[in-house]
Amino acid sequence: MRYLLSAIFILGASSAMSFVFSNIDGGNIDTKKWEGQPFLIVNTASKCGFTKQYKGLQKLFDTYRDDGFMVLAVPSNDFKQELKSNEAVKDFCELDLGLNIPMTEITSVKGNGAHPFFKWVEKEKSFIPKWNFNKILISATGEIVETYGSFVNPNGRRMKKDIEEQLVKK
């Protein structure tokens, strides 16, 4: 039921600007609000070896947000490495890591229960997160620009180049 709003869009979704996520703070995050600006969606987990990438995601957000770039963290327990509650995730990310990037509630990213955005990405690009900290770069027009695995550094040359190219195009 929590994905009901987005489920309506999956059948006819033609862009990433068609999805709604539940915000970890309550309310919703509607990707339609980001129309005209590129963004990165990342499935995350608090107890993963890649959790250090959270700081890199925050750095990307801090570096490019004034240019209109967004980062959305999507905590997921699909790989059994997330804390038990949204409150615990929020406290860990804000208090322990000092993060202020937008974040969803704990959300499934693969399988039958996957959020409709991730089902759309699978349909469009045959991409399913294989582990935590997989990244999906979306253009200002809502197209999937690139997908990245866990080992791709959020502040590495490749990702920064791809983001900067999207900022020039927007």
N, C-alpha and C positions, 0 to 999 in steps of 0.2 A: 504494500500500500504506500510506503514512503516514496516509492519511485513512480507513483501513479501519474504525476504531472509529466514527467519525462517519457513515460511509456507511451503516451499518446503520440509523441513526436517520432519515435523510432521508426515506425513504418514508412513515413514519408520524409524523414530528415534528409536534407540535402546539404546541410552545413553544421558545423559545431556550434552555431548560434541558436540551436534548437533545444537546449537541455537545461534542466533545473536540478541542482544538487541541494541537499539539506545542509545548511551551514552548521558547523560545530557549535556556534554561539546561539543557535536557534534561527528560525526563519529560513530563507532560501538564498541560493546563489544562482542567478539566472544568467547563463552565458550570453543571452541576447544583449545584456547591458554592455558587453565587451565588443559589440559589433564595431568594426572599424579599427580595432587594435589587435595585434597578435598576442597570443598567450600560450603558456605551457601548462599542461596538466600532468601531474606526477602521482603515481600510486606510491604511498609511503608506509612505513612501519617504524615504531619506536624502539623495537628491540632487534633490529637487523644490523648486520655488519656494514650496511650502506647508510645507516642513520646519520653518519657524519655529513652526508650530502645535504641534509637539511640546511646547514650553514651556507653551503654553496647556493642553494635555492634562494635563501634570504638575500645573499649577496647579488644574485641576478636581479631579484625584485628591486633591491635598493639602487642598483646601477641603472636599470632601464625603466623604472616605473614613471619617471617624469617624461619619458618619451612615449608613454602609453602602453607599456608592456605589463602584462599580468602573469602571475604564477598562482596556480591553484594546487594545493596539496590535498590528496585524497587518501586519508588513512584507510588501510585495509587489513583485515586479518585473514585474508585468503591464504597466506603462507605461514600462518600461525606465529606471527612475530609482532603483533600489535597488543597494546595494553587492553585491559578488559572493558574500559568505559570511555565515552567521549570526554568526560571530565578529566580522567587520568591523562589522556592524550593531550588535551588542551593545556593542562598544568605542566606536563613534561615539555611541550614545545614552547610555551610562553615563559615559564619560570626557569626551567633548566637550560633551555637553548636560546632564549631571548628572541623568539620568532614572532613576526607579525604578518606573515603572508596569509592570504585567505586560505581557509581550511574547511573541508567538509566534515560531516560526521563519519564515523567508521562505515565504510561502504565496500560492497563486493565489486571486484573488477574483472572477474572471470567466471565462466560457467553459467548455468541457467539463471542464477540470482544476480548476475552482473548488472550494474547500473546501465541504463540504456545508452549513455555516452560510449561506454566501453564496448557494448554490443554493436553500436554504429561503427566504431573504429574497426572492429573485427570484420564487419561486413564490407567496409570501404577499402581496407588495406590488409586484411587477413592478419592483423596484429592483435595478439592477446598478451598481456603482461605475463612474462615467464617467472618473474620474481618481483620483489619490492624495488622501488625507485626506477621503474621504467618511465620514460618521458615521451609526451606527445606534443609536438609543436604545431600550433594552429595559426594560420594566416589571419590577417585583418578581415578577410572575406569569409572566414570560417572553414577553409579547406585544410586538410591535414598536410602539413609541409613535410614532416619527417617524424619518425619514431626512433627512439633510442633505448638501448638496454641499460641495465643497472650499472655496467662498468663505465658508461659515458659520464665523464665529469661535467657537472652543470656549468662550471666555469672554465672548461677546456676550450681550446681554440675552435674546434669544430662547432660546438654548440653556440658559442658567442658569435661566430661568423654567420651561422644560420639565423640567429635572432636579429642581428644587425641588418642582414639582408631584408628581413621582414619589416623591420622598422622603416627602412628606406622606401619600401613599396607601399606602406599603408596610406 
